[in-house]
Amino acid sequence: MSIHTPPQEAHLLAQPHPIHRLGPRPLPLHLAICISFYMSLNGVFQASKQDSTALSKVLPPALKLALEQCSQHLTPNQVLAFSQQQLAAVISGIHCYQSSTYSRALPAAPVIWQEGCSRVLDYGVFCPDVAHAKPLLVIPSLVNKAYILDLSSKRSFLRYLCRQGWRPLLVEWDSPTGIERDFTLTDYIAGRLDMLLHQLPVSGAIPVLGYCMGGMLALAMAQRQPQRISRLVLLATPWDFTPASSEGQRQHLKMLRPMLDTILQQQKVLPVDLLQTLLASTDMFGVCQRYMALADIQDTQTRGHLVAIEDWLNDGIDLAAPVARECLFDWYLHNLPATGQWRVAGQAILPQRIQQPVLLVNAARDRIVPVASSQMLSSVLPCTETLTPNTGHIGMVVGRNAHTAMWQPVNAWLGQ
């Protein structure tokens, strides 16, 4: 473990992504999903002719949307041709992604604290006046790299905050190794986060911002360390997992549980490729749409931005086996947070005990963390305000409207 204050001139170049792109990962799975999805349209189309009302009640949203694109007057051969055309567009998009010359290269923030595979990056080097900048601890999800908050020169939430007089201190996770493979969420929250909170080179209570799963970690921190945390911003933070997954998805997860338990026991982690597989299987049409959109875009800057997001999506982190069990089974299957049964270091995490001011930011078009998933928080947190930007889960952070929809309101609230 090390801790130091970086010199003002510390501007290290981030390593660009390799030419050989990681994604879409795992590639065979993505191709198989797209092929099976579009090849199933013909059978669904024929069934819809027999009883479209009954079928619409059981079809997943993805198939409903795809079916709407097929006119009721099409013949089976025309539906097949439509499916083949759509599949070709997906494959073209994947080719566009893999052949892109885009590479992320930004001045990197220095590491000021590290313990194992957990570290803190100090964005104070990018502040116009770091001596008067106010510290802000930022906690991302455990399953994705933190640089979505610092994606590119024009789409960096953290560098925007630097220009507004904040000194973001970004927690960065990496895949667990050694004893970290036995870590639980208690080890991350009551261990790593508690430790860094007391060892950062700042005095007094500081605000904390958590994104997605990082918001749940931040919420638990605020209950455990009320004297060190002044206020909370929770971006797309789930709490009630019933709206976050359908009954069909929960049944699917129950069916997969014996296999997942065996993998977790043998490998000690949930590999990122397996996690990507689980995520892709819940939104097949979304996977197809992303790459179809990429193939249609001619503007170099816009395509580069989408490639940057895909690089981040495919640059995930392995989860320690105990953490994976807590997230998949305790959260998604049994909904322990919403029922008051999620415990950290033996203590139940109850939002009604959080006395700090909280800003809940829930994206209106978020399919990963639906607004309904965090609505319970707004009803039980004693001192809360809500913001609902008309964006998606990732768009709220790096979308074309993120600056006005989320960045500016969050900065204004933090400065109150």
JOFENNOR-V463919 format. One record per residue. N is the residue number from 1. PHI is phi in degrees with one decimal (none if undefined). OMEGA is omega in degrees with one decimal (* if undefined). NEAR is the number of other C-alpha atoms within 12 Angstrom. Layout:
N&PHI&OMEGA&NEAR ; N&PHI&OMEGA&NEAR
This chain:
1&none&179.2&18 ; 2&-139.0&178.2&18 ; 3&-147.7&178.6&22 ; 4&-160.1&177.0&18 ; 5&-96.2&-174.0&26 ; 6&-74.6&173.7&23 ; 7&-69.3&-177.0&19 ; 8&-61.9&-175.2&19 ; 9&-85.7&-176.9&16 ; 10&-74.5&177.6&20 ; 11&-130.9&-177.4&19 ; 12&-94.0&-179.4&20 ; 13&-78.9&175.4&13 ; 14&-68.6&178.0&18 ; 15&-74.4&179.4&13 ; 16&-70.3&176.1&20 ; 17&-66.5&177.5&23 ; 18&-66.1&179.1&18 ; 19&-61.2&178.0&17 ; 20&-76.3&-174.9&16 ; 21&-75.8&-177.5&29 ; 22&-74.0&-169.6&26 ; 23&-119.0&-5.0&36 ; 24&-68.3&-175.0&38 ; 25&-114.2&-11.3&31 ; 26&-76.3&-172.8&27 ; 27&-59.2&179.2&24 ; 28&-56.7&179.9&16 ; 29&-65.5&-178.9&25 ; 30&-60.9&178.4&35 ; 31&-64.8&-179.9&30 ; 32&-63.9&179.0&24 ; 33&-62.1&-178.3&30 ; 34&-63.7&-179.6&39 ; 35&-63.6&-177.9&27 ; 36&-66.2&-179.3&22 ; 37&-62.8&-175.2&36 ; 38&-76.6&177.8&37 ; 39&-71.7&178.5&27 ; 40&-80.1&-176.1&27 ; 41&-62.1&-177.1&36 ; 42&-61.9&179.2&29 ; 43&-65.1&178.7&23 ; 44&-65.7&179.8&33 ; 45&-61.3&179.7&37 ; 46&-65.2&-180.0&24 ; 47&-66.4&-178.6&21 ; 48&-66.6&177.4&26 ; 49&-68.4&-178.2&22 ; 50&-78.3&-177.7&14 ; 51&-155.1&-175.3&14 ; 52&-67.7&-178.1&19 ; 53&-66.5&-179.7&13 ; 54&-65.5&-177.5&13 ; 55&-66.1&-177.8&21 ; 56&-64.1&-179.3&23 ; 57&-76.9&-175.7&13 ; 58&-109.8&-179.4&19 ; 59&-71.3&172.1&23 ; 60&-66.3&-177.6&24 ; 61&-53.7&-178.3&20 ; 62&-62.4&-179.9&26 ; 63&-70.3&176.4&33 ; 64&-59.5&-178.7&23 ; 65&-65.3&179.3&21 ; 66&-64.4&-178.7&31 ; 67&-67.1&178.6&34 ; 68&-63.8&178.8&21 ; 69&-75.6&177.7&20 ; 70&-96.5&179.4&29 ; 71&-60.0&178.6&18 ; 72&-63.9&-178.0&20 ; 73&-92.7&-179.5&15 ; 74&-73.7&174.2&19 ; 75&-83.5&177.2&17 ; 76&-54.9&179.4&23 ; 77&-65.2&179.1&18 ; 78&-70.4&176.0&19 ; 79&-64.9&177.9&29 ; 80&-62.5&178.5&25 ; 81&-62.7&177.4&19 ; 82&-61.5&-179.5&26 ; 83&-61.8&-179.5&32 ; 84&-65.1&178.3&23 ; 85&-63.9&179.5&19 ; 86&-65.5&179.6&31 ; 87&-63.7&178.0&34 ; 88&-63.2&178.4&22 ; 89&-66.9&177.7&27 ; 90&-63.2&-179.3&36 ; 91&-63.5&176.2&33 ; 92&-62.9&178.4&25 ; 93&-65.1&177.4&33 ; 94&-62.2&178.0&36 ; 95&-64.0&178.2&23 ; 96&-59.4&-179.8&31 ; 97&-66.1&-174.9&37 ; 98&-68.5&-178.9&30 ; 99&-94.2&-178.8&22 ; 100&-64.3&178.0&29 ; 101&-94.7&-179.9&23 ; 102&-61.6&174.7&28 ; 103&-145.2&179.4&28 ; 104&-75.3&177.7&32 ; 105&-143.8&179.8&19 ; 106&-125.6&171.0&23 ; 107&-57.7&-174.8&23 ; 108&-90.7&174.8&29 ; 109&-79.3&-178.0&37 ; 110&-75.9&176.0&32 ; 111&-83.7&178.4&31 ; 112&-112.1&178.5&31 ; 113&-154.4&178.2&32 ; 114&-152.2&173.7&27 ; 115&-144.7&-176.2&27 ; 116&59.9&-179.7&23 ; 117&-95.8&176.3&28 ; 118&-112.2&179.8&34 ; 119&-150.7&178.3&34 ; 120&-124.8&177.3&42 ; 121&-101.3&-177.9&39 ; 122&-100.5&179.9&42 ; 123&-84.0&177.1&46 ; 124&-60.6&179.8&43 ; 125&-65.1&-179.7&34 ; 126&-103.1&179.1&38 ; 127&-82.0&176.6&28 ; 128&-59.6&-179.6&20 ; 129&-140.0&-172.9&18 ; 130&-64.9&-178.4&26 ; 131&-62.4&-179.2&19 ; 132&-109.0&179.9&15 ; 133&-72.3&-177.6&25 ; 134&-95.3&-178.2&30 ; 135&-66.9&178.5&38 ; 136&-142.1&178.7&43 ; 137&-84.3&-175.9&44 ; 138&-119.4&-175.5&44 ; 139&-121.3&176.9&50 ; 140&-88.8&176.8&41 ; 141&-67.7&176.0&38 ; 142&-79.1&-172.4&38 ; 143&-104.3&179.2&37 ; 144&-132.7&178.2&34 ; 145&-66.2&-173.7&31 ; 146&-75.4&-170.4&37 ; 147&-74.3&170.2&40 ; 148&-62.3&177.8&39 ; 149&-82.5&180.0&42 ; 150&-145.2&-166.8&37 ; 151&-70.7&-176.9&38 ; 152&-154.6&-176.3&33 ; 153&-61.3&-178.6&22 ; 154&-98.1&-177.7&25 ; 155&-128.5&179.8&34 ; 156&-119.8&177.5&31 ; 157&-62.4&-176.5&41 ; 158&-68.6&-179.3&46 ; 159&-73.3&171.5&36 ; 160&-62.3&179.5&34 ; 161&-62.0&176.7&40 ; 162&-59.2&-179.2&32 ; 163&-70.3&179.9&26 ; 164&-94.9&176.1&29 ; 165&96.9&176.9&28 ; 166&-101.9&175.2&38 ; 167&-117.9&-178.3&36 ; 168&-64.9&174.2&43 ; 169&-113.2&-169.7&45 ; 170&-94.2&172.4&47 ; 171&-73.7&179.7&45 ; 172&-125.8&178.5&39 ; 173&-98.2&171.1&35 ; 174&-135.7&-177.8&30 ; 175&-60.3&-176.1&29 ; 176&-67.7&175.9&33 ; 177&-133.3&176.2&22 ; 178&56.7&-176.7&14 ; 179&-67.2&179.8&17 ; 180&-65.8&178.0&29 ; 181&-69.1&176.5&30 ; 182&-100.4&-177.6&25 ; 183&-68.4&168.6&30 ; 184&-103.8&174.4&29 ; 185&-63.0&174.9&38 ; 186&-60.8&179.0&28 ; 187&-64.0&179.2&26 ; 188&-74.9&-174.3&39 ; 189&-84.8&-178.1&35 ; 190&-77.9&177.6&28 ; 191&-98.3&-173.2&24 ; 192&-62.4&-174.6&33 ; 193&-69.8&175.5&41 ; 194&-60.9&-178.2&29 ; 195&-62.6&-176.5&25 ; 196&-68.1&-179.4&34 ; 197&-60.8&-178.4&39 ; 198&-91.3&-176.4&23 ; 199&-111.4&177.4&24 ; 200&-67.6&-178.3&35 ; 201&-78.9&177.5&25 ; 202&-136.7&-180.0&27 ; 203&-116.1&177.4&17 ; 204&76.4&179.1&19 ; 205&-77.7&-179.8&24 ; 206&-127.5&174.6&32 ; 207&-74.1&179.9&43 ; 208&-128.4&177.2&46 ; 209&-119.7&178.7&48 ; 210&-120.2&-179.4&40 ; 211&-114.8&177.8&44 ; 212&58.5&179.3&41 ; 213&-58.9&177.2&31 ; 214&-61.0&176.2&39 ; 215&-65.8&177.8&38 ; 216&-68.0&176.6&44 ; 217&-63.7&-179.8&46 ; 218&-64.7&179.5&46 ; 219&-63.0&177.9&49 ; 220&-64.7&176.7&41 ; 221&-60.3&-177.1&46 ; 222&-62.5&177.7&42 ; 223&-72.0&-177.1&33 ; 224&-78.9&-173.4&32 ; 225&-127.7&-175.3&31 ; 226&-61.9&-178.2&26 ; 227&-76.2&-176.3&21 ; 228&-106.0&-176.2&30 ; 229&-119.3&-174.3&36 ; 230&-87.2&178.6&30 ; 231&-159.9&-173.5&37 ; 232&-127.2&165.9&47 ; 233&-116.7&-178.8&48 ; 234&-113.9&-180.0&46 ; 235&-94.7&175.6&48 ; 236&47.0&-176.4&47 ; 237&-98.4&179.0&45 ; 238&-76.4&172.2&46 ; 239&-146.3&174.4&50 ; 240&-93.4&-172.8&34 ; 241&-87.4&176.5&35 ; 242&-64.1&177.6&29 ; 243&-72.6&-176.0&27 ; 244&-76.9&179.0&31 ; 245&-145.9&-179.9&30 ; 246&-77.2&177.7&23 ; 247&-61.3&178.0&19 ; 248&-62.9&178.9&18 ; 249&-66.9&178.1&25 ; 250&-67.0&176.7&26 ; 251&-64.8&177.1&17 ; 252&-62.4&179.3&22 ; 253&-66.6&176.1&29 ; 254&-60.4&-179.8&20 ; 255&-64.4&-177.6&15 ; 256&-82.5&-171.4&19 ; 257&-56.9&179.4&21 ; 258&-58.5&178.7&15 ; 259&-65.7&-179.9&16 ; 260&-64.7&178.6&28 ; 261&-60.9&179.5&24 ; 262&-63.8&179.5&16 ; 263&-63.6&-179.4&22 ; 264&-64.2&179.3&28 ; 265&-67.5&-176.5&20 ; 266&-80.2&-173.5&15 ; 267&-96.1&179.9&24 ; 268&68.3&176.1&29 ; 269&-143.0&166.5&35 ; 270&-94.7&-175.8&38 ; 271&-61.2&-176.7&29 ; 272&-60.4&179.3&33 ; 273&-65.1&177.7&28 ; 274&-70.1&176.9&29 ; 275&-62.9&176.7&33 ; 276&-61.8&178.4&32 ; 277&-62.8&-180.0&27 ; 278&-62.6&-179.2&27 ; 279&-67.2&-178.3&30 ; 280&-65.0&-177.4&32 ; 281&-69.5&179.2&29 ; 282&-87.6&-178.3&28 ; 283&-146.4&-175.3&27 ; 284&-62.1&-177.1&32 ; 285&-67.9&176.5&32 ; 286&-61.9&176.6&27 ; 287&-60.3&-179.6&37 ; 288&-62.2&-177.1&37 ; 289&-61.3&-177.6&29 ; 290&-59.1&-176.8&32 ; 291&-80.1&173.6&36 ; 292&-63.6&178.8&28 ; 293&-64.6&-179.5&26 ; 294&-63.0&-179.0&35 ; 295&-69.1&-176.0&32 ; 296&-82.9&-172.9&23 ; 297&-84.0&179.7&22 ; 298&-100.8&-178.7&14 ; 299&-66.3&-174.7&13 ; 300&-62.9&-177.9&17 ; 301&-66.6&179.8&19 ; 302&-65.9&179.0&21 ; 303&-64.5&178.0&27 ; 304&-60.8&178.7&29 ; 305&-64.9&179.3&32 ; 306&-66.4&176.5&39 ; 307&-63.7&178.4&39 ; 308&-60.6&178.7&39 ; 309&-66.3&178.1&37 ; 310&-62.6&176.8&36 ; 311&-57.9&-179.8&34 ; 312&-65.9&-179.7&32 ; 313&-59.8&-177.3&33 ; 314&-92.3&-178.2&34 ; 315&-108.8&-173.5&31 ; 316&-81.1&-175.3&35 ; 317&-126.1&172.3&31 ; 318&-63.0&177.6&34 ; 319&-104.6&172.4&40 ; 320&-55.0&-174.1&39 ; 321&-54.3&179.0&35 ; 322&-62.5&177.2&32 ; 323&-64.7&179.2&32 ; 324&-60.1&178.8&37 ; 325&-62.9&179.5&31 ; 326&-62.5&-176.9&29 ; 327&-68.6&-175.2&33 ; 328&-71.3&-170.9&33 ; 329&-97.8&-178.6&29 ; 330&-69.6&-178.1&28 ; 331&-87.8&-171.7&34 ; 332&-72.1&-178.4&33 ; 333&-84.2&-170.3&31 ; 334&-107.9&172.7&27 ; 335&53.9&-177.0&26 ; 336&-62.9&179.5&26 ; 337&-58.5&-176.0&35 ; 338&-67.8&-179.2&34 ; 339&-95.9&176.8&21 ; 340&75.1&-175.7&24 ; 341&-108.6&177.2&21 ; 342&-76.4&-176.1&31 ; 343&-120.1&174.0&28 ; 344&-125.0&-176.2&30 ; 345&53.6&177.2&20 ; 346&82.4&-177.2&14 ; 347&-104.0&177.2&18 ; 348&-66.7&178.9&22 ; 349&-90.6&-174.3&32 ; 350&-123.2&-177.1&30 ; 351&-55.6&-178.6&39 ; 352&-65.0&177.8&25 ; 353&-88.5&-178.7&24 ; 354&-78.7&-176.8&30 ; 355&-95.6&-179.8&24 ; 356&-70.2&171.8&32 ; 357&-60.9&-177.5&31 ; 358&-130.0&170.9&39 ; 359&-109.0&176.6&39 ; 360&-96.3&178.2&42 ; 361&-114.1&-176.9&45 ; 362&-120.1&-178.9&44 ; 363&-70.3&-174.8&38 ; 364&-63.9&-176.7&28 ; 365&-110.4&-179.0&20 ; 366&-78.3&177.5&30 ; 367&-95.0&179.7&27 ; 368&-87.3&175.4&31 ; 369&-124.6&-179.5&34 ; 370&-57.5&179.5&32 ; 371&-52.6&-178.3&36 ; 372&-61.8&-178.2&29 ; 373&-68.9&-179.5&35 ; 374&-112.0&-179.9&41 ; 375&-61.0&178.9&33 ; 376&-58.9&-179.8&30 ; 377&-61.7&-178.3&40 ; 378&-64.7&-178.1&30 ; 379&-87.9&-175.7&21 ; 380&-113.7&177.2&21 ; 381&-67.8&-174.9&30 ; 382&-64.6&-174.6&19 ; 383&-135.1&-172.2&22 ; 384&-136.7&169.7&27 ; 385&-125.7&-178.6&27 ; 386&-123.4&175.3&32 ; 387&-135.4&-177.7&31 ; 388&-125.8&178.2&30 ; 389&-68.8&-179.3&32 ; 390&-84.7&-177.8&24 ; 391&-137.7&172.2&30 ; 392&-100.4&-174.9&29 ; 393&-61.7&179.9&31 ; 394&-87.6&-178.8&38 ; 395&-60.7&179.5&35 ; 396&-63.9&-177.9&38 ; 397&-100.0&-173.0&43 ; 398&-129.3&-179.2&34 ; 399&-70.5&-177.2&32 ; 400&-64.6&179.5&23 ; 401&-103.6&-175.4&21 ; 402&-60.0&-176.2&29 ; 403&-58.6&-179.0&26 ; 404&-87.8&-174.7&22 ; 405&-78.3&-176.1&28 ; 406&-130.3&-174.3&40 ; 407&-56.1&-175.5&35 ; 408&-64.4&179.5&24 ; 409&-62.6&179.3&25 ; 410&-66.4&177.5&39 ; 411&-60.6&179.7&29 ; 412&-63.4&179.8&19 ; 413&-66.6&179.2&24 ; 414&-61.9&-177.1&29 ; 415&-82.8&-179.4&20 ; 416&-63.1&*&12
